[in-house]
Structure formats: structure tokens, C-alpha cells
């Protein structure tokens, strides 16, 4: 699977004017790796299957409609728009050859990603297929720092025990 953010996607060979840069796109069936852009004809002609856009103050309705139209025209299977200001998530799912509005997103499970979305807490929460919540960067950093500190304490304790054993004439490496 290939996942990218703000990477230009060119769906049509030879047409450098038809392109989009989804906030996030997910493409199954393509390898990970750096790309200067996603040129669909060089990627076994596989369009991104899942696209996320985050509404920012600079977004305009015409611009958002143009994005929707492009994603609909070029085969995106799932398209999601999230507004952090309103904590609103809306989505479309491809059926019968076009993107169709998803009536209720609360508890929605992405058919492709197999992950549920929740907004009831006041923030967008995304859960892994095993039910665990994906952590925000700040939460993940905090968790990693806590784990680092715990490992350091265990190492310090092991070092003290090794030193004590040496004082007793016991080589801790031989135990």
C-alpha cells in the first residue's frame, strides 16, 4: 500500500494540467516509496482508492466541488472531507460508477481501510481494525517518552544490581 500527503496525482498521461494534491491518499496495490508525484499511468493505472481532504479557512466551495468532481471522474472509491472547526466528517462511497453520499458517518467503517471513524467526542477519532485508537502525534510522542523513561529506569536498576553482585564477588555475566 502507498500512502501520501499533499503529493500531486496526475491521472492522465500527457496531461499535466489535470492533477490534484489530496491531503491524504491511499493506494492499494502499489509499493511504498518516495515519489516526486503520483503518475497513475506509471502505477499500473491504479487510481487512489481512498482520499481525505481537511477543510482549512482558505478552502472555497467552488474549489471543493472541483476536487469532488475530479475524484469522481478519475475513480476514487472513498472520499472523505473533515472540518476540524465544526468537527464534521462527510464522505462518499463509489457505487454504480459514481461517488454517492454516505448518510451517516458516525461509526462508519471504511470498506477499503477497515477502520471506523468517530466524531462524538468532539474530535475526529480513527480506530485501527483491531479496535485500538490511532494516536495523535502529541499522544504518540508522550507515550514514546514515557516508555523511554521506563526503559532507562529498568536499565539503571539492572546496572545497580550488577554492581552489587560484583561487590559480592559474583560476575553478573556468568549468572
Buried (B, 14 or more C-beta within 10 A) or exposed (E): EBEBEEBBBBBEEEEEEEBBBBBBBBBEEBEEEEBEBBBBEEBEEBBBBBBBBBBEEEBEEEEEEEBBEBBBEBBBBBBBBBBEEEEEBEBBBBEEEEBEEBEEBEEBEBEEBEBBBBBEEEEBBBBEEEEEEEEEEEEEEEEEEEEEEEEEEEEEEEEEEBEEBEEEEEEEEEE
